[in-house]
């Protein structure tokens, strides 16, 4: 990993700082962390209109690179020329506290760990790569056809990542992986700004930053837009909103419109980061602004024009993005096709119901595509599902009307310590916020409490919650909205207490001997309390808990990066070498998103984010037809031609039909890339018999499968896959010796497929031919290493250890388990077996000569011995 992404994000602070100190220097008075938040937000706000224009005109990436490089260069030159760097240096020196050290430690942890590269990161990276390769565009990045991409249209986050990776000369995967520390600093600085804006002083900002990092520290997907929006952008938005409303009494001479550009800029950035949170910002701000405006209008108080104008500005700058996304989204992406019609179309009328057609160990991980949903989705069914209360929600009935709402005592109003303290967050907010109001005169706290009240009113009031769920279309979206209450809680807890006592402490300690030390001591105690509350406020579950996070952070570099980041880069090189850029690839949708994030390819159908593709449902059905074995080859050929498919990518073993369609095949890291021939080879279609034998195996009709597969190998003794299936059938009915010979024959015909020696080893193990098993497992291990399949290499070494154990060579068994654990440090079975064998070795060493060993008839389970075999196979072992 490189530090260039962190350098980019650091340099992006400078132009924002230069603009902020010219036009709203008062926002930089909060100290280092709030100043960082203001600087980043200002840079984003300046770039946002230019990026939006770039999306509209389809600007090439070189234009964005030139503009961004010029913007950063101007900021660097301005800071140096004006001497503003001296002020920055003073802020850094003033920030040298224990709290700053804690923040710095977490940033180092994040830099060592790196951002997540799985789950939703695949979707974001696929879009970023599309922009990286093709310039700014709102076209769907996954499929061809010029369809819009509503979910992240006009996205500033994706544009910055694509342009930044181009600018520093790194791949988007590397840039993303190296940006976690910057994302954590954004979150910490945004929360510090909110605490300073609401509570004032210096202590509250630092404690809030430490609290939010204690809460979000192990979250390695903090770089997602849906994480930065609520935890970085929304706190700044709330802080600017509170300061705008508070100017009526804090700075009554200030022009009524002075803060409106700030509100508009922040609202614009939120809309271009995540449209959903732009809508949330409007929902939270509207009752506050309109309510304050009406109150001040009735009471003839100053600031009423600011309140009404602020609401209008926020609505105008934030709402176009969710509205545009809604308009781009296809209303109903499901294709209205009856399930039986789809099944008949897939099977060509030949599908039988007596034999299970699911794929498993022998053929890969793909599930059967001959199954369709039981019923087509309808508007009534979707509405009924929305009103069905999931865990944490409840239904309320009023006459014939059914409502849904958050269950009191769950979510933000949940209890602490398994119900011992009910609604503890509410109690903390009222107590700590009340202290800040009474002791420090921070009436701004009332606005933030009102924001929490708005959020809770939406999720707790049944009619309002029901309307929100129906409008949003999912319960999880309303749960995302409730996240804002968790965000606003942070400054209203321990930071509010710090703001209440900070002025008195400073007055009493500034003239006393060692007063500075005592001041730092009080702040340190409050920070410890903040850490405790921040951890209690979090919901950490593996793999996003501190224990797992620390284990990854403290691990050697080859372990931290090699299992995911470096493995993806090697896979990327393999794809680039075997698939020309721009090729249309048939791959199952989940795997396709992963490949798309690594290489410039086009998919037939995407996983889930292509909500603007009009024929998305049809594409998914066609993709199923392409992959299903029973599809007539003429239909498969027509589908390939319809979408322009040139390559097929399989994870694990390729589909049987690839044998008569493939012109060229390459294999690495558990993936098989096949370049399609112009037409299928009709002479190879008899291999359907091989498929039938496989289906008999899946139905556990082993005798019939053996007879069928023996006929196949008689017809073509050079067909290694038939020998492989025959070995599985023989092993299934208990013929271990013949099974091992069949697997050995398959391995002779294809020496590059590591499944064959692996399965030969398992069969030889079953037959108690342990030397032969060792030889076969060793071949499988060497093949796995040559193909960068560390997961299967570890599995082979575990079975070598088991075989040495059966040969009563316990030291050799332990050595094999050690190699397996080195290849896969999280291989629980290898760790368990090694511990068991090590205990046996110690027992043998401690047994006096002449003592009889344990009863040889005792069962292996009673002895605590390792299992006799590891059933893990290349198709079932995950690729690390």
SEDRENDO-990879 format. One record per residue (C-alpha): x, y, z; residue number from 1. Coordinates in steps of 0.05 Angstrom, whole numbers. Example, Ala and Ser with C-alpha at 12.3 -4.5 7.8 and 13.67 -1.06 7.14 Angstrom:
2
east, north, up, num
246, -90, 156, 1
273, -21, 143, 2
//
This chain:
880
east, north, up, num
0, 0, 0, 1
23, 71, -14, 2
14, 135, 27, 3
-2, 175, -35, 4
-77, 174, -21, 5
-65, 206, 48, 6
-21, 258, 15, 7
-76, 275, -33, 8
-129, 284, 21, 9
-81, 325, 62, 10
-64, 372, 5, 11
-139, 380, -10, 12
-145, 414, 58, 13
-102, 473, 36, 14
-145, 506, -18, 15
-206, 499, 28, 16
-168, 531, 84, 17
-147, 589, 39, 18
-219, 601, 17, 19
-246, 595, 88, 20
-197, 645, 118, 21
-216, 696, 65, 22
-291, 692, 67, 23
-312, 663, 135, 24
-252, 664, 180, 25
-298, 658, 241, 26
-309, 585, 224, 27
-234, 571, 235, 28
-235, 595, 307, 29
-252, 527, 335, 30
-182, 500, 334, 31
-146, 445, 295, 32
-200, 391, 285, 33
-259, 438, 272, 34
-213, 476, 225, 35
-196, 412, 187, 36
-271, 398, 179, 37
-284, 468, 153, 38
-225, 464, 105, 39
-247, 398, 75, 40
-319, 419, 70, 41
-299, 484, 36, 42
-257, 447, -15, 43
-315, 400, -29, 44
-364, 458, -35, 45
-320, 495, -85, 46
-310, 432, -127, 47
-382, 409, -124, 48
-411, 455, -178, 49
-352, 440, -224, 50
-361, 365, -214, 51
-436, 370, -226, 52
-422, 407, -292, 53
-372, 354, -310, 54
-424, 300, -301, 55
-473, 338, -345, 56
-425, 348, -403, 57
-388, 281, -395, 58
-321, 313, -380, 59
-260, 268, -392, 60
-218, 251, -332, 61
-160, 294, -356, 62
-203, 357, -347, 63
-218, 338, -276, 64
-144, 324, -263, 65
-123, 391, -289, 66
-176, 429, -249, 67
-162, 391, -185, 68
-87, 397, -191, 69
-94, 472, -204, 70
-140, 481, -145, 71
-91, 445, -98, 72
-31, 482, -127, 73
-66, 549, -115, 74
-81, 529, -43, 75
-9, 509, -29, 76
18, 573, -61, 77
-32, 616, -23, 78
-16, 585, 45, 79
59, 594, 33, 80
56, 664, 3, 81
8, 692, 55, 82
45, 663, 114, 83
-19, 627, 136, 84
23, 565, 149, 85
47, 598, 213, 86
-24, 600, 240, 87
-32, 527, 221, 88
32, 511, 258, 89
8, 546, 320, 90
-58, 507, 318, 91
-19, 442, 313, 92
25, 460, 372, 93
-35, 480, 414, 94
-67, 413, 398, 95
-11, 371, 428, 96
-54, 337, 481, 97
-70, 267, 503, 98
-134, 271, 461, 99
-93, 289, 399, 100
-48, 229, 412, 101
-108, 183, 416, 102
-135, 210, 351, 103
-66, 202, 318, 104
-61, 130, 343, 105
-127, 112, 311, 106
-105, 145, 246, 107
-42, 102, 247, 108
-85, 40, 260, 109
-129, 58, 200, 110
-69, 69, 155, 111
-41, 1, 175, 112
-108, -35, 165, 113
-135, -4, 101, 114
-206, 3, 77, 115
-251, -57, 66, 116
-249, -85, -5, 117
-309, -132, 0, 118
-385, -124, 10, 119
-411, -57, -16, 120
-340, -33, -30, 121
-345, -73, -94, 122
-402, -30, -119, 123
-367, 36, -102, 124
-301, 13, -132, 125
-336, -11, -195, 126
-366, 58, -205, 127
-301, 93, -188, 128
-264, 49, -238, 129
-315, 66, -291, 130
-304, 140, -280, 131
-229, 128, -276, 132
-231, 94, -345, 133
-285, 135, -381, 134
-290, 203, -347, 135
-349, 234, -310, 136
-414, 202, -330, 137
-482, 184, -299, 138
-487, 122, -343, 139
-495, 56, -308, 140
-424, 28, -299, 141
-442, -45, -301, 142
-483, -59, -363, 143
-484, -30, -433, 144
-541, 9, -463, 145
-532, 79, -436, 146
-579, 69, -377, 147
-576, 121, -321, 148
-546, 105, -252, 149
-595, 135, -202, 150
-568, 110, -136, 151
-503, 150, -140, 152
-514, 198, -197, 153
-472, 262, -199, 154
-432, 234, -141, 155
-377, 278, -113, 156
-347, 222, -71, 157
-336, 176, -131, 158
-310, 233, -174, 159
-258, 253, -121, 160
-234, 182, -113, 161
-229, 171, -189, 162
-194, 237, -202, 163
-149, 230, -140, 164
-125, 161, -161, 165
-110, 188, -230, 166
-74, 248, -202, 167
-28, 209, -156, 168
-17, 153, -206, 169
-48, 94, -168, 170
-101, 44, -184, 171
-170, 59, -154, 172
-165, -3, -110, 173
-100, 22, -80, 174
-128, 93, -71, 175
-190, 67, -37, 176
-151, 19, 7, 177
-105, 75, 30, 178
-159, 126, 45, 179
-187, 97, 110, 180
-145, 142, 155, 181
-169, 203, 117, 182
-241, 180, 125, 183
-231, 171, 200, 184
-201, 240, 206, 185
-260, 269, 169, 186
-308, 236, 218, 187
-268, 259, 278, 188
-262, 330, 252, 189
-336, 334, 233, 190
-358, 313, 302, 191
-308, 362, 333, 192
-337, 418, 292, 193
-408, 401, 314, 194
-387, 400, 387, 195
-351, 467, 380, 196
-409, 499, 342, 197
-460, 477, 394, 198
-419, 479, 458, 199
-361, 526, 445, 200
-293, 519, 479, 201
-237, 471, 463, 202
-249, 412, 509, 203
-316, 392, 479, 204
-288, 387, 408, 205
-231, 341, 428, 206
-273, 296, 472, 207
-326, 290, 417, 208
-272, 270, 367, 209
-244, 216, 414, 210
-314, 190, 428, 211
-333, 183, 356, 212
-268, 147, 340, 213
-281, 99, 399, 214
-349, 88, 368, 215
-329, 82, 295, 216
-256, 60, 301, 217
-264, -13, 282, 218
-311, 4, 224, 219
-266, -7, 165, 220
-320, 14, 115, 221
-320, 86, 142, 222
-298, 108, 73, 223
-367, 92, 43, 224
-410, 152, 24, 225
-465, 125, 69, 226
-416, 130, 127, 227
-384, 196, 112, 228
-451, 229, 100, 229
-481, 217, 170, 230
-416, 219, 209, 231
-378, 275, 174, 232
-424, 317, 131, 233
-487, 317, 173, 234
-450, 340, 237, 235
-421, 398, 197, 236
-490, 413, 169, 237
-520, 412, 238, 238
-464, 457, 265, 239
-474, 508, 210, 240
-549, 506, 220, 241
-543, 517, 295, 242
-494, 574, 287, 243
-540, 606, 235, 244
-599, 604, 282, 245
-557, 626, 343, 246
-532, 688, 307, 247
-598, 721, 326, 248
-570, 730, 397, 249
-496, 715, 389, 250
-484, 764, 333, 251
-547, 806, 321, 252
-510, 856, 277, 253
-493, 802, 226, 254
-529, 806, 159, 255
-589, 759, 154, 256
-561, 727, 91, 257
-488, 719, 114, 258
-494, 645, 132, 259
-537, 625, 74, 260
-479, 609, 27, 261
-451, 563, 80, 262
-517, 527, 87, 263
-525, 521, 12, 264
-454, 495, 2, 265
-460, 442, 56, 266
-529, 420, 29, 267
-500, 415, -41, 268
-442, 371, -18, 269
-489, 325, 21, 270
-533, 318, -40, 271
-473, 300, -83, 272
-446, 250, -32, 273
-510, 212, -17, 274
-579, 236, -40, 275
-614, 196, 14, 276
-580, 236, 69, 277
-595, 301, 32, 278
-668, 284, 41, 279
-655, 268, 114, 280
-621, 335, 124, 281
-682, 370, 96, 282
-729, 330, 140, 283
-690, 347, 203, 284
-678, 420, 186, 285
-747, 438, 160, 286
-787, 436, 225, 287
-730, 470, 262, 288
-723, 527, 212, 289
-797, 537, 199, 290
-814, 531, 272, 291
-761, 581, 293, 292
-782, 627, 236, 293
-855, 626, 256, 294
-837, 637, 330, 295
-793, 696, 314, 296
-844, 724, 266, 297
-899, 721, 319, 298
-854, 748, 373, 299
-823, 800, 326, 300
-754, 774, 342, 301
-693, 783, 297, 302
-671, 725, 254, 303
-739, 706, 224, 304
-716, 722, 153, 305
-654, 680, 162, 306
-695, 620, 185, 307
-744, 622, 126, 308
-689, 637, 75, 309
-645, 582, 105, 310
-700, 531, 95, 311
-709, 553, 23, 312
-635, 549, 9, 313
-627, 480, 39, 314
-687, 453, -1, 315
-662, 484, -66, 316
-591, 457, -59, 317
-603, 389, -28, 318
-669, 363, -56, 319
-653, 362, -131, 320
-608, 302, -121, 321
-657, 254, -87, 322
-713, 278, -134, 323
-670, 266, -195, 324
-650, 197, -169, 325
-723, 180, -158, 326
-741, 202, -229, 327
-684, 160, -259, 328
-704, 97, -221, 329
-744, 46, -259, 330
-810, 40, -221, 331
-814, -36, -223, 332
-751, -73, -244, 333
-783, -142, -239, 334
-802, -174, -305, 335
-873, -202, -303, 336
-858, -273, -325, 337
-893, -333, -295, 338
-845, -380, -258, 339
-864, -442, -297, 340
-855, -404, -363, 341
-785, -385, -342, 342
-770, -456, -319, 343
-794, -485, -385, 344
-754, -433, -424, 345
-692, -449, -385, 346
-698, -524, -391, 347
-723, -526, -463, 348
-780, -570, -440, 349
-734, -625, -416, 350
-724, -609, -343, 351
-743, -666, -298, 352
-767, -657, -227, 353
-741, -722, -198, 354
-667, -704, -198, 355
-639, -646, -159, 356
-602, -599, -206, 357
-564, -559, -154, 358
-490, -551, -163, 359
-444, -565, -106, 360
-375, -592, -91, 361
-361, -623, -158, 362
-381, -565, -204, 363
-373, -500, -166, 364
-412, -455, -121, 365
-466, -433, -169, 366
-537, -450, -148, 367
-588, -476, -195, 368
-618, -425, -241, 369
-677, -467, -259, 370
-714, -441, -199, 371
-756, -378, -200, 372
-791, -337, -148, 373
-856, -368, -125, 374
-896, -308, -145, 375
-884, -245, -184, 376
-879, -182, -141, 377
-940, -137, -140, 378
-954, -69, -109, 379
-1001, -100, -57, 380
-950, -152, -36, 381
-895, -100, -28, 382
-941, -56, 14, 383
-959, -115, 58, 384
-885, -132, 68, 385
-870, -60, 88, 386
-923, -63, 143, 387
-895, -128, 170, 388
-855, -108, 231, 389
-784, -136, 234, 390
-744, -143, 297, 391
-742, -77, 335, 392
-807, -52, 303, 393
-879, -60, 322, 394
-948, -56, 291, 395
-1005, -13, 318, 396
-1077, -23, 297, 397
-1128, 33, 296, 398
-1194, 7, 271, 399
-1179, -25, 204, 400
-1114, 14, 195, 401
-1047, -19, 211, 402
-986, 24, 226, 403
-913, 8, 237, 404
-864, 44, 282, 405
-800, 34, 321, 406
-811, -5, 386, 407
-798, 41, 446, 408
-737, 16, 482, 409
-703, -5, 418, 410
-656, 36, 374, 411
-638, 104, 403, 412
-685, 94, 462, 413
-654, 26, 478, 414
-632, 5, 547, 415
-562, -2, 575, 416
-533, -64, 608, 417
-588, -112, 587, 418
-645, -67, 608, 419
-618, -41, 674, 420
-620, 31, 650, 421
-680, 46, 606, 422
-672, 99, 550, 423
-604, 116, 577, 424
-585, 160, 518, 425
-646, 203, 529, 426
-627, 212, 602, 427
-555, 229, 585, 428
-577, 281, 533, 429
-625, 315, 581, 430
-576, 315, 640, 431
-512, 335, 603, 432
-547, 383, 556, 433
-581, 416, 615, 434
-514, 426, 649, 435
-487, 460, 587, 436
-547, 506, 583, 437
-548, 525, 657, 438
-473, 529, 671, 439
-446, 553, 605, 440
-507, 588, 575, 441
-503, 547, 511, 442
-575, 554, 487, 443
-551, 523, 421, 444
-560, 456, 456, 445
-635, 464, 450, 446
-630, 463, 374, 447
-591, 397, 374, 448
-640, 367, 424, 449
-695, 389, 377, 450
-660, 354, 319, 451
-659, 289, 359, 452
-732, 301, 376, 453
-750, 307, 302, 454
-714, 241, 286, 455
-749, 205, 343, 456
-817, 233, 325, 457
-810, 205, 254, 458
-791, 135, 277, 459
-835, 129, 340, 460
-901, 161, 319, 461
-939, 105, 282, 462
-974, 147, 228, 463
-910, 186, 213, 464
-865, 124, 214, 465
-914, 86, 169, 466
-915, 143, 118, 467
-839, 146, 120, 468
-830, 72, 109, 469
-879, 73, 50, 470
-844, 132, 19, 471
-775, 104, 28, 472
-794, 34, 9, 473
-754, -4, 63, 474
-746, -8, 138, 475
-671, -3, 134, 476
-676, 66, 104, 477
-715, 91, 164, 478
-662, 59, 208, 479
-610, 99, 171, 480
-650, 161, 187, 481
-650, 142, 260, 482
-574, 140, 256, 483
-576, 216, 258, 484
-600, 213, 330, 485
-540, 171, 348, 486
-495, 221, 313, 487
-525, 281, 350, 488
-520, 245, 416, 489
-444, 247, 418, 490
-434, 322, 432, 491
-493, 323, 480, 492
-461, 272, 527, 493
-392, 281, 559, 494
-372, 339, 514, 495
-431, 378, 541, 496
-406, 367, 612, 497
-337, 390, 590, 498
-367, 453, 560, 499
-404, 466, 625, 500
-343, 462, 670, 501
-287, 486, 622, 502
-296, 562, 635, 503
-296, 554, 711, 504
-236, 507, 709, 505
-196, 554, 666, 506
-211, 613, 710, 507
-191, 577, 773, 508
-130, 541, 747, 509
-97, 591, 700, 510
-63, 630, 757, 511
-47, 571, 801, 512
20, 535, 803, 513
18, 476, 756, 514
-50, 500, 733, 515
-36, 477, 662, 516
-21, 407, 687, 517
-84, 405, 729, 518
-124, 430, 669, 519
-97, 374, 626, 520
-113, 325, 682, 521
-185, 346, 685, 522
-190, 341, 610, 523
-158, 272, 611, 524
-210, 248, 662, 525
-266, 274, 619, 526
-235, 240, 559, 527
-234, 173, 595, 528
-307, 183, 611, 529
-320, 200, 539, 530
-285, 136, 516, 531
-329, 95, 562, 532
-393, 129, 538, 533
-370, 124, 465, 534
-359, 49, 471, 535
-426, 40, 506, 536
-459, 81, 451, 537
-431, 34, 397, 538
-454, -33, 372, 539
-391, -71, 355, 540
-398, -140, 324, 541
-344, -182, 293, 542
-309, -168, 246, 543
-322, -95, 265, 544
-302, -98, 338, 545
-239, -74, 372, 546
-211, -143, 385, 547
-214, -164, 312, 548
-191, -95, 290, 549
-130, -97, 336, 550
-112, -167, 313, 551
-110, -143, 241, 552
-74, -78, 256, 553
-20, -112, 298, 554
-9, -168, 247, 555
51, -169, 200, 556
43, -131, 135, 557
40, -193, 91, 558
-19, -217, 132, 559
-56, -150, 135, 560
-49, -137, 61, 561
-35, -204, 29, 562
-101, -237, 44, 563
-144, -185, 10, 564
-110, -125, -21, 565
-50, -158, -54, 566
-92, -218, -74, 567
-140, -172, -111, 568
-83, -138, -147, 569
-57, -206, -170, 570
-127, -224, -193, 571
-131, -157, -229, 572
-68, -172, -268, 573
-96, -240, -287, 574
-160, -209, -313, 575
-125, -154, -352, 576
-80, -206, -385, 577
-138, -250, -407, 578
-197, -204, -420, 579
-190, -143, -466, 580
-216, -78, -437, 581
-289, -65, -456, 582
-306, -138, -467, 583
-376, -163, -449, 584
-369, -218, -398, 585
-420, -269, -375, 586
-410, -280, -301, 587
-458, -290, -244, 588
-478, -222, -218, 589
-446, -226, -148, 590
-379, -246, -176, 591
-387, -197, -234, 592
-388, -137, -187, 593
-322, -160, -158, 594
-290, -167, -226, 595
-318, -101, -249, 596
-283, -65, -192, 597
-216, -93, -217, 598
-222, -87, -293, 599
-257, -48, -347, 600
-308, -100, -368, 601
-383, -99, -384, 602
-432, -145, -350, 603
-496, -176, -376, 604
-532, -161, -311, 605
-509, -128, -246, 606
-518, -150, -175, 607
-567, -99, -146, 608
-547, -26, -154, 609
-568, -17, -227, 610
-636, 12, -209, 611
-640, 53, -274, 612
-634, -5, -323, 613
-702, -13, -356, 614
-692, -86, -376, 615
-656, -105, -312, 616
-704, -162, -296, 617
-700, -189, -367, 618
-624, -187, -364, 619
-622, -228, -300, 620
-667, -281, -331, 621
-624, -282, -394, 622
-562, -290, -352, 623
-594, -350, -318, 624
-610, -379, -386, 625
-538, -370, -407, 626
-511, -408, -348, 627
-562, -464, -342, 628
-540, -531, -369, 629
-609, -548, -396, 630
-613, -487, -441, 631
-616, -505, -514, 632
-550, -487, -547, 633
-584, -447, -602, 634
-618, -405, -549, 635
-552, -397, -512, 636
-519, -375, -577, 637
-574, -324, -590, 638
-565, -295, -520, 639
-490, -289, -529, 640
-502, -252, -594, 641
-557, -208, -564, 642
-510, -181, -510, 643
-445, -187, -548, 644
-414, -236, -498, 645
-342, -254, -514, 646
-318, -284, -448, 647
-345, -327, -391, 648
-316, -323, -321, 649
-329, -378, -270, 650
-309, -382, -197, 651
-286, -451, -180, 652
-301, -500, -236, 653
-331, -476, -302, 654
-399, -499, -324, 655
-403, -563, -365, 656
-428, -527, -427, 657
-364, -486, -429, 658
-330, -549, -455, 659
-364, -542, -523, 660
-363, -466, -524, 661
-293, -450, -500, 662
-239, -430, -549, 663
-186, -412, -497, 664
-184, -420, -421, 665
-140, -391, -366, 666
-143, -407, -292, 667
-116, -370, -230, 668
-136, -354, -158, 669
-198, -397, -163, 670
-224, -362, -226, 671
-230, -391, -295, 672
-233, -344, -355, 673
-259, -374, -420, 674
-258, -339, -487, 675
-318, -362, -526, 676
-314, -393, -594, 677
-356, -364, -650, 678
-402, -424, -647, 679
-408, -486, -604, 680
-376, -553, -621, 681
-433, -600, -636, 682
-387, -661, -630, 683
-379, -647, -556, 684
-453, -646, -538, 685
-452, -719, -516, 686
-421, -693, -451, 687
-491, -680, -427, 688
-487, -752, -404, 689
-433, -729, -358, 690
-480, -678, -329, 691
-533, -731, -319, 692
-484, -773, -280, 693
-469, -712, -237, 694
-542, -702, -223, 695
-548, -775, -202, 696
-491, -763, -154, 697
-527, -703, -125, 698
-588, -748, -116, 699
-543, -799, -80, 700
-561, -852, -131, 701
-489, -875, -133, 702
-498, -943, -167, 703
-535, -912, -225, 704
-483, -856, -229, 705
-426, -906, -232, 706
-458, -943, -289, 707
-473, -879, -327, 708
-403, -850, -318, 709
-369, -916, -336, 710
-404, -913, -403, 711
-378, -841, -412, 712
-305, -859, -398, 713
-311, -920, -443, 714
-334, -874, -500, 715
-278, -824, -486, 716
-223, -848, -439, 717
-188, -780, -447, 718
-243, -741, -412, 719
-214, -724, -345, 720
-278, -694, -318, 721
-314, -760, -328, 722
-260, -796, -289, 723
-268, -743, -235, 724
-343, -753, -230, 725
-334, -828, -232, 726
-286, -822, -173, 727
-338, -783, -134, 728
-392, -834, -149, 729
-347, -892, -129, 730
-327, -857, -65, 731
-401, -843, -51, 732
-418, -917, -52, 733
-356, -937, -12, 734
-307, -962, -65, 735
-248, -921, -39, 736
-194, -959, -77, 737
-228, -953, -144, 738
-245, -881, -128, 739
-172, -863, -116, 740
-153, -896, -182, 741
-206, -856, -219, 742
-182, -791, -189, 743
-110, -810, -206, 744
-131, -822, -278, 745
-163, -752, -280, 746
-99, -722, -253, 747
-57, -755, -306, 748
-102, -725, -360, 749
-102, -655, -330, 750
-43, -641, -286, 751
-63, -569, -273, 752
-129, -581, -238, 753
-114, -586, -164, 754
-181, -618, -148, 755
-158, -684, -177, 756
-98, -698, -132, 757
-136, -670, -73, 758
-195, -718, -83, 759
-146, -775, -98, 760
-115, -761, -30, 761
-182, -763, 5, 762
-200, -829, -29, 763
-132, -860, -13, 764
-142, -836, 59, 765
-209, -872, 61, 766
-175, -935, 35, 767
-122, -928, 89, 768
-68, -922, 36, 769
-33, -867, 74, 770
33, -862, 35, 771
-7, -854, -29, 772
-51, -802, 5, 773
11, -762, 26, 774
36, -762, -45, 775
-30, -738, -73, 776
-41, -684, -21, 777
30, -659, -33, 778
15, -651, -108, 779
-49, -614, -91, 780
-11, -568, -44, 781
42, -551, -96, 782
-10, -538, -149, 783
-50, -493, -103, 784
12, -451, -88, 785
29, -445, -162, 786
-42, -419, -174, 787
-42, -370, -115, 788
-98, -410, -83, 789
-73, -404, -11, 790
-140, -428, 17, 791
-136, -495, -18, 792
-61, -500, -4, 793
-77, -494, 70, 794
-131, -547, 64, 795
-83, -595, 30, 796
-31, -585, 86, 797
-85, -598, 139, 798
-100, -665, 106, 799
-25, -680, 102, 800
-23, -668, 177, 801
-83, -715, 187, 802
-48, -769, 145, 803
17, -763, 185, 804
-26, -770, 247, 805
-56, -835, 222, 806
16, -858, 209, 807
32, -842, 283, 808
82, -789, 262, 809
58, -734, 308, 810
117, -685, 298, 811
106, -688, 222, 812
32, -677, 233, 813
45, -615, 275, 814
93, -588, 223, 815
40, -596, 169, 816
-13, -561, 212, 817
37, -504, 223, 818
44, -494, 148, 819
-32, -494, 141, 820
-39, -441, 195, 821
17, -400, 163, 822
-21, -401, 97, 823
-88, -384, 131, 824
-80, -356, 202, 825
-156, -360, 212, 826
-161, -434, 193, 827
-198, -456, 256, 828
-196, -530, 240, 829
-120, -530, 231, 830
-112, -493, 296, 831
-157, -542, 332, 832
-123, -603, 304, 833
-53, -577, 320, 834
-73, -564, 392, 835
-102, -635, 398, 836
-40, -669, 368, 837
7, -626, 409, 838
-30, -648, 473, 839
-23, -721, 452, 840
52, -711, 439, 841
60, -680, 508, 842
21, -738, 539, 843
66, -789, 504, 844
128, -752, 527, 845
102, -753, 599, 846
82, -827, 598, 847
134, -870, 635, 848
164, -928, 596, 849
122, -991, 603, 850
56, -955, 614, 851
5, -978, 563, 852
-25, -925, 517, 853
-98, -910, 516, 854
-147, -963, 494, 855
-138, -973, 419, 856
-212, -987, 412, 857
-230, -919, 441, 858
-265, -875, 390, 859
-228, -818, 357, 860
-279, -769, 384, 861
-264, -793, 454, 862
-189, -787, 443, 863
-198, -715, 418, 864
-163, -734, 354, 865
-168, -694, 289, 866
-221, -714, 240, 867
-200, -767, 191, 868
-208, -720, 132, 869
-222, -649, 113, 870
-281, -645, 65, 871
-261, -576, 42, 872
-252, -572, -33, 873
-232, -518, -82, 874
-306, -501, -93, 875
-322, -495, -20, 876
-260, -463, 9, 877
-265, -387, 4, 878
-210, -351, -32, 879
-173, -310, 22, 880
//
